[in-house]
Amino acid sequence: MTCDDPHKPSCEKNMPRWLRELDTVLVPDKRCTMIDHASELCTGQRQGRAAMSCGGDSGGPQIRKIAGRWELIGATSRDGDDLNVRKDGSGICGTNPKSGPGLGIWTDVTHYKPWIIKTITKHDPEAAAELTAM
């Protein structure tokens, strides 16, 4: 999304019509507030712009090129650096309170890989070989 409050008429009118891409990098967990180090990733915007995921982006993919292949490593979760705004529920975009570069917290899907494989193969046994090879 491109607007902090998707319920504002001006936001609805200016919603993007096409999927957008944001170039991000993993940053040290200590830069994000209220992060679960075992199952979440702290992410920053590569160029240092005030840009990050927003409300409505939740669950979107975070991919990373590993050994020449693009692999899913995360799913959009929440803002990573604006504790006060997040506590009262008014923060939607992952840009910091001073409109500087924001941080985002993403669910680490690699942490949940065994559960994902178990759940999918339970319903589609033929998928087991392909999934375990990933």
N, CA and C of each residue as an Amber inpcrd file, in Angstrom:
protein
   402
   0.8330000  -1.1760000   0.0000000   0.0000000   0.0000000   0.0000000
   0.8770000   1.2380000   0.0000000   0.2830000   2.3360000  -0.2550000
   1.0460000   3.5720000  -0.3350000   0.4960000   4.6540000   0.5770000
  -0.3940000   4.2950000   1.4710000  -1.0440000   5.2780000   2.3210000
  -1.2180000   4.7120000   3.7240000  -0.9910000   5.5560000   4.7520000
  -1.0800000   5.1020000   6.1410000  -2.4790000   4.6700000   6.5550000
  -3.5080000   5.2900000   6.0310000  -4.8690000   4.9680000   6.4350000
  -5.7010000   4.6160000   5.2010000  -5.8340000   3.3210000   4.9070000
  -6.5350000   2.9250000   3.6850000  -8.0170000   3.2590000   3.6860000
  -8.5490000   3.7110000   4.8270000  -9.9730000   4.0510000   4.8950000
 -10.2490000   5.5080000   4.5350000  -9.2010000   6.3050000   4.3950000
  -9.3840000   7.7020000   3.9700000  -9.7670000   7.7140000   2.4940000
 -10.7180000   8.5560000   2.1210000 -11.1110000   8.6370000   0.7050000
  -9.9360000   8.9390000  -0.2220000  -9.0010000   9.7890000   0.2270000
  -7.8620000  10.1210000  -0.6380000  -6.9640000   8.9090000  -0.8520000
  -6.8700000   8.0250000   0.1450000  -6.0760000   6.8080000  -0.0070000
  -6.7450000   5.8330000  -0.9700000  -8.0450000   5.6490000  -0.7920000
  -8.7740000   4.7220000  -1.6490000  -8.6750000   5.1320000  -3.1150000
  -8.7490000   6.4410000  -3.3450000  -8.7080000   6.9560000  -4.7110000
  -7.3290000   6.7510000  -5.3470000  -6.2880000   6.7600000  -4.5340000
  -4.9240000   6.6720000  -5.0670000  -4.2650000   5.3100000  -4.8540000
  -5.0600000   4.2670000  -4.6190000  -4.4960000   2.9310000  -4.4380000
  -3.7800000   2.4980000  -5.7200000  -2.6260000   1.8500000  -5.5680000
  -1.9350000   1.3720000  -6.7680000  -2.7350000   0.2710000  -7.4540000
  -2.6390000   0.2380000  -8.7700000  -3.3610000  -0.7720000  -9.5410000
  -2.4930000  -1.9790000  -9.8180000  -1.1750000  -1.8510000  -9.6280000
  -0.2390000  -2.9210000  -9.9450000   0.5770000  -3.2880000  -8.7070000
   0.9930000  -4.5250000  -8.6590000   1.8430000  -5.0050000  -7.5910000
   3.1350000  -4.1980000  -7.5710000   3.5930000  -3.8480000  -6.3830000
   4.8200000  -3.0680000  -6.2500000   5.8890000  -3.8840000  -5.5630000
   7.1290000  -3.4610000  -5.7660000   8.2780000  -4.1490000  -5.1980000
   9.0500000  -3.1690000  -4.3290000   9.5430000  -3.6440000  -3.1960000
  10.3540000  -2.8350000  -2.3010000  11.6440000  -3.5910000  -2.0470000
  12.7740000  -2.9690000  -2.3040000  14.0730000  -3.6090000  -2.1490000
  14.5020000  -3.4960000  -0.6870000  14.4530000  -4.5920000   0.0370000
  14.7620000  -4.5930000   1.4620000  15.9560000  -5.4940000   1.7690000
  16.4840000  -5.3120000   2.9590000  17.5810000  -6.1580000   3.4470000
  17.2900000  -6.5460000   4.8920000  17.8220000  -7.6950000   5.2900000
  17.7200000  -8.0880000   6.6900000  18.6870000  -7.2320000   7.4850000
  18.2380000  -6.7460000   8.6320000  19.0820000  -5.9410000   9.5140000
  19.1070000  -6.6220000  10.8880000  20.0470000  -6.2570000  11.7620000
  20.1130000  -6.9030000  13.0770000  18.7960000  -6.7910000  13.8410000
  18.3940000  -7.8910000  14.4680000  17.1400000  -7.9380000  15.2320000
  17.0350000  -6.8240000  16.2630000  18.1640000  -6.4210000  16.8340000
  18.1300000  -5.4080000  17.8960000  17.6000000  -4.0650000  17.4060000
  17.5410000  -3.8600000  16.0920000  17.0020000  -2.6080000  15.5560000
  15.4790000  -2.5710000  15.6000000  14.8200000  -3.7260000  15.6780000
  13.3540000  -3.7880000  15.7250000  12.8830000  -3.9330000  17.1660000
  11.7470000  -3.3170000  17.4740000  11.1730000  -3.4250000  18.8170000
  10.1770000  -4.5830000  18.8550000  10.0970000  -5.2080000  20.0090000
   9.1480000  -6.3030000  20.2500000   9.2240000  -7.3920000  19.1820000
  10.4210000  -7.8800000  18.8990000  10.6010000  -8.9260000  17.8960000
  10.8670000 -10.2580000  18.5930000  10.3370000 -11.3260000  18.0290000
  10.6250000 -12.6790000  18.5020000  11.8180000 -13.1660000  17.6820000
  12.9750000 -13.2080000  18.2930000  14.2140000 -13.5350000  17.5750000
  14.1860000 -14.9260000  16.9400000  13.3890000 -15.8270000  17.4790000
  13.3460000 -17.1960000  16.9660000  12.5000000 -17.3350000  15.6990000
  11.4710000 -16.5040000  15.5600000  10.5360000 -16.7400000  14.4590000
  10.2000000 -15.5030000  13.6240000  10.9610000 -14.4260000  13.8000000
  10.6950000 -13.2070000  13.0310000  11.9900000 -12.6210000  12.4800000
  11.8470000 -11.8170000  11.4360000  12.9760000 -11.1610000  10.7770000
  12.8020000  -9.6530000  10.8490000  13.8840000  -8.9410000  11.0930000
  13.8700000  -7.4800000  11.0870000  14.3960000  -7.0300000   9.7310000
  13.6390000  -6.1720000   9.0710000  13.9510000  -5.7720000   7.7040000
  13.9880000  -4.2550000   7.5690000  14.9620000  -3.7700000   6.8050000
  15.0720000  -2.3530000   6.5100000  15.0160000  -2.1230000   5.0140000
  14.8010000  -0.8900000   4.6210000  14.7250000  -0.5270000   3.2120000
  16.1430000  -0.3100000   2.6960000  16.5050000  -0.9780000   1.6260000
  17.8840000  -0.9760000   1.1270000  18.4430000   0.4280000   0.8800000
  17.6990000   1.3110000   0.2670000  18.2070000   2.6450000  -0.0490000
  18.0250000   3.6410000   1.0850000  17.5170000   3.2130000   2.2240000
  17.3390000   4.1170000   3.3550000  16.1830000   5.0810000   3.1920000
  15.2840000   4.8000000   2.2520000  14.1130000   5.6570000   2.0690000
  13.0970000   5.3910000   3.1560000  12.1830000   6.3010000   3.3540000
  11.0930000   6.1130000   4.3080000  10.0220000   5.2700000   3.6300000
  10.3020000   3.9980000   3.4870000   9.3720000   3.0950000   2.8220000
   9.4480000   1.7300000   3.4890000   8.2940000   1.1230000   3.6530000
   8.2140000  -0.2220000   4.2170000   6.7970000  -0.7030000   3.9550000
   6.5030000  -1.9050000   4.3550000   5.1620000  -2.4450000   4.1390000
   4.1380000  -1.6330000   4.9340000   2.8940000  -1.6900000   4.4940000
   1.8030000  -0.9480000   5.1420000   0.6360000  -1.8830000   5.4040000
  -0.4000000  -1.3310000   6.0650000  -1.6180000  -2.0900000   6.2860000
  -2.1570000  -2.5810000   4.9540000  -2.5920000  -3.8220000   4.9230000
  -3.0700000  -4.4040000   3.6740000  -2.0020000  -5.2290000   2.9900000
  -0.7290000  -5.0550000   3.3970000   0.3680000  -5.8200000   2.8130000
   0.6250000  -7.1140000   3.5750000   0.0020000  -7.2700000   4.7420000
   0.2790000  -8.4260000   5.5980000   0.1780000  -9.7370000   4.8430000
   1.1580000 -10.5990000   5.0980000   1.2070000 -11.9010000   4.4430000
   1.9340000 -11.8710000   3.1190000   2.2620000 -10.6730000   2.6250000
   2.9870000 -10.5700000   1.3630000   4.3650000 -11.1930000   1.4800000
   4.9350000 -11.6260000   0.3710000   6.1950000 -12.3610000   0.4150000
   7.4370000 -11.4910000   0.5810000   8.4010000 -12.0340000   1.2880000
   9.7530000 -11.4840000   1.3130000  10.6280000 -12.5830000   0.7230000
  11.2980000 -12.2690000  -0.3730000  12.1210000 -13.2690000  -1.0350000
  13.5810000 -12.8340000  -1.0100000  14.4570000 -13.8200000  -1.1740000
  15.8960000 -13.5640000  -1.1360000  16.5680000 -14.5000000  -2.1280000
  17.5470000 -13.9690000  -2.8440000  18.2740000 -14.7940000  -3.8070000
  19.3530000 -15.5570000  -3.0610000  19.2250000 -16.8780000  -3.0620000
  20.1620000 -17.7500000  -2.3640000  20.6830000 -18.7580000  -3.3810000
  22.0110000 -18.7490000  -3.5760000  22.6570000 -19.6730000  -4.5230000
  21.9900000 -19.6320000  -5.8990000  21.6980000 -18.4270000  -6.3830000
  21.1300000 -18.2540000  -7.7150000  19.6390000 -18.5130000  -7.8390000
  18.9730000 -18.8610000  -6.7260000  17.5330000 -19.1280000  -6.7460000
  16.8160000 -18.1650000  -5.8170000  15.6310000 -17.7290000  -6.2300000
  14.8090000 -16.8990000  -5.3530000  14.0510000 -17.8220000  -4.4110000
  14.1360000 -17.5410000  -3.1080000  13.4640000 -18.3600000  -2.1090000
  12.6400000 -17.4790000  -1.1800000  11.4840000 -17.9870000  -0.8050000
  10.6260000 -17.3040000   0.1490000  11.2480000 -17.4350000   1.5310000
  11.4830000 -16.2990000   2.2030000  12.0370000 -16.3600000   3.5600000
  11.1110000 -15.7200000   4.5840000  10.2030000 -14.8410000   4.1450000
   9.3710000 -14.1510000   5.1220000   7.9960000 -13.7950000   4.5840000
   7.1140000 -13.4740000   5.5270000   5.7690000 -12.9870000   5.2130000
   5.5400000 -11.7160000   6.0270000   5.0790000 -10.6640000   5.3710000
   4.8840000  -9.3780000   6.0240000   4.0530000  -9.5310000   7.2880000
   4.5190000  -8.8880000   8.3700000   3.8120000  -9.0070000   9.6340000
   3.3880000  -7.6470000  10.1910000   4.3920000  -6.7950000  10.5480000
   4.0200000  -5.5210000  11.1940000   5.1890000  -4.5440000  11.1950000
   4.9010000  -3.3370000  11.6850000   5.8920000  -2.2850000  11.8540000
   6.9510000  -2.7530000  12.8530000   8.1750000  -2.3360000  12.6430000
   9.2450000  -2.8040000  13.5160000   9.9110000  -1.7760000  14.3910000
   9.5330000  -0.4910000  14.2810000  10.2880000   0.5000000  15.0500000
   9.4640000   1.6220000  15.6650000   8.1740000   1.5010000  15.6840000
   7.3450000   2.5750000  16.2300000   6.4540000   2.0060000  17.3250000
   7.0460000   1.7090000  18.4740000   6.3710000   1.0370000  19.5740000
   5.1320000   1.7780000  20.0500000   5.2120000   3.0880000  20.2560000
   4.0710000   3.8320000  20.7900000   2.8740000   3.8230000  19.8440000
   3.1260000   4.0010000  18.5750000   2.0310000   4.0070000  17.6090000
   1.4200000   2.6140000  17.5270000   2.2470000   1.5700000  17.5640000
   1.7380000   0.2170000  17.4700000   0.8850000  -0.1490000  18.6860000
   1.2370000   0.3590000  19.8600000   0.4780000   0.0400000  21.0740000
  -0.9590000   0.5470000  21.0090000  -1.1600000   1.7300000  20.4260000
  -2.5250000   2.2460000  20.3860000  -3.2580000   1.8610000  19.1000000
  -2.5870000   1.1180000  18.2410000  -3.2330000   0.5930000  17.0480000
  -3.3410000   1.5550000  15.8940000  -2.7400000   2.7470000  16.0180000
  -2.9000000   3.7260000  14.9410000  -1.8300000   3.6040000  13.8550000
  -0.7800000   2.8520000  14.1020000   0.2880000   2.7320000  13.1080000
  -0.0120000   1.6560000  12.0890000   0.0790000   1.9880000  10.8440000
  -0.1750000   1.0120000   9.7960000   1.0730000   0.7820000   8.9630000
   1.7980000   1.8380000   8.5850000   2.9900000   1.6690000   7.7520000
   4.2480000   1.5670000   8.5950000   5.2130000   0.8530000   8.0690000
   6.4840000   0.6820000   8.7560000   7.4640000   1.7970000   8.4570000
   7.0520000   3.0360000   8.6590000   7.9830000   4.1510000   8.5720000
   8.1070000   4.7200000   9.9770000   9.2940000   5.1890000  10.3340000
   9.4740000   5.5980000  11.7290000   8.7100000   6.8800000  12.0390000
   8.5630000   7.2190000  13.3390000   7.7270000   8.3670000  13.7280000
   8.1610000   9.7010000  13.1250000   9.4250000   9.8330000  12.7340000
   9.9020000  11.0910000  12.1560000   9.9340000  11.0200000  10.6340000
   9.2080000  10.0600000  10.0660000   9.1120000   9.8530000   8.6200000
  10.4390000   9.4730000   7.9920000  11.3370000   8.9260000   8.7760000
  12.6050000   8.4300000   8.2450000  12.4660000   6.9950000   7.7940000
  13.6040000   6.3920000   7.4410000  13.5520000   4.9900000   7.0070000
  12.9180000   4.1120000   8.0750000  11.9750000   3.3300000   7.6790000
  11.2760000   2.4670000   8.6210000  11.8300000   1.0530000   8.6290000
  11.4520000   0.3250000   9.6540000  11.8080000  -1.0730000   9.7740000
  10.5260000  -1.8810000   9.7840000  10.6010000  -3.0830000   9.2820000
   9.4440000  -3.9650000   9.2860000   9.7890000  -5.2960000   9.9110000
   8.7990000  -5.9090000  10.5300000   8.9780000  -7.2520000  11.0800000
   8.2170000  -8.2190000  10.1860000   8.9040000  -9.2730000   9.8020000
   8.3560000 -10.2840000   8.9130000   8.3990000 -11.6290000   9.6250000
   7.3880000 -12.4470000   9.4460000   7.4140000 -13.7970000   9.9800000
   8.4530000 -14.5880000   9.1960000   9.3280000 -15.2890000   9.9110000
  10.3720000 -16.1020000   9.2880000   9.7460000 -17.4290000   8.8580000
   9.3820000 -17.5460000   7.5810000   8.7090000 -18.7630000   7.1280000
   9.6300000 -19.9750000   7.1730000  10.9470000 -19.7570000   7.1310000
  11.8650000 -20.8980000   7.2260000  11.7650000 -21.5490000   8.6000000
  11.4160000 -20.7710000   9.6230000  11.2290000 -21.3100000  10.9710000
  10.0520000 -22.2900000  11.0010000   9.0510000 -22.0360000  10.1820000
   7.8390000 -22.8490000  10.1620000   7.8400000 -23.9030000   9.0470000
   8.9670000 -24.0680000   8.3530000   9.0340000 -25.0040000   7.2250000
   8.5570000 -26.4140000   7.5940000   9.0100000 -27.0170000   8.7170000
   8.5250000 -28.3710000   9.0430000   6.9970000 -28.4330000   9.1860000
   6.4020000 -27.4340000   9.8280000   4.9470000 -27.4070000   9.9890000
   4.2550000 -27.2320000   8.6380000   4.8010000 -26.3640000   7.7800000
   4.2190000 -26.1270000   6.4580000   4.2390000 -27.4230000   5.6490000
   5.3840000 -28.1050000   5.6440000   5.5010000 -29.3630000   4.8890000
   4.5270000 -30.4060000   5.4330000   4.4650000 -30.5430000   6.7390000
   3.5660000 -31.5190000   7.3600000   2.1120000 -31.2350000   6.9960000
   1.7210000 -29.9810000   7.0720000   0.3380000 -29.5970000   6.7980000
  -0.0220000 -29.8040000   5.3280000   0.8520000 -29.3990000   4.4310000
   0.5620000 -29.5400000   3.0040000   0.5450000 -31.0070000   2.5900000
   1.5460000 -31.7720000   3.0290000   1.6200000 -33.1700000   2.6040000
   0.5010000 -34.0190000   3.2030000  -0.0450000 -33.5840000   4.3290000
  -1.1890000 -34.3010000   4.9120000  -2.3700000 -34.2570000   3.9560000
  -2.5000000 -33.1470000   3.2550000  -3.6180000 -32.9690000   2.3230000
  -3.2440000 -33.3140000   0.8810000  -1.9440000 -33.3710000   0.5950000
  -1.4740000 -33.6800000  -0.7580000  -0.1780000 -34.4750000  -0.6580000
  -0.2660000 -35.7890000  -0.4300000   0.9330000 -36.6140000  -0.2440000
   1.9250000 -36.5420000  -1.4050000   1.4380000 -36.2880000  -2.6130000
   2.3410000 -36.2030000  -3.7630000   3.2590000 -34.9900000  -3.6850000
   2.8690000 -34.0020000  -2.9040000   3.6910000 -32.7830000  -2.7720000
   4.8750000 -32.9950000  -1.8470000   4.9010000 -34.0620000  -1.0570000
   5.9350000 -34.3010000  -0.0500000   7.3390000 -34.2790000  -0.6320000
   7.5760000 -35.0100000  -1.7050000   8.9270000 -35.0930000  -2.2910000
   9.4010000 -33.7330000  -2.7930000   8.5240000 -33.0140000  -3.4530000
   8.9050000 -31.6960000  -3.9760000   9.1970000 -30.7050000  -2.8600000
   8.3820000 -30.6990000  -1.8190000   8.5650000 -29.7620000  -0.7120000
   9.8070000 -30.0580000   0.1050000  10.0870000 -31.3140000   0.3780000
  11.2570000 -31.6420000   1.1920000  12.5470000 -31.3950000   0.4410000
  12.4980000 -31.3330000  -0.8900000  13.6910000 -31.0350000  -1.6840000
  14.0500000 -29.5570000  -1.6430000  13.1330000 -28.7170000  -1.2000000
  13.3760000 -27.2660000  -1.1710000  14.2960000 -26.8990000  -0.0340000
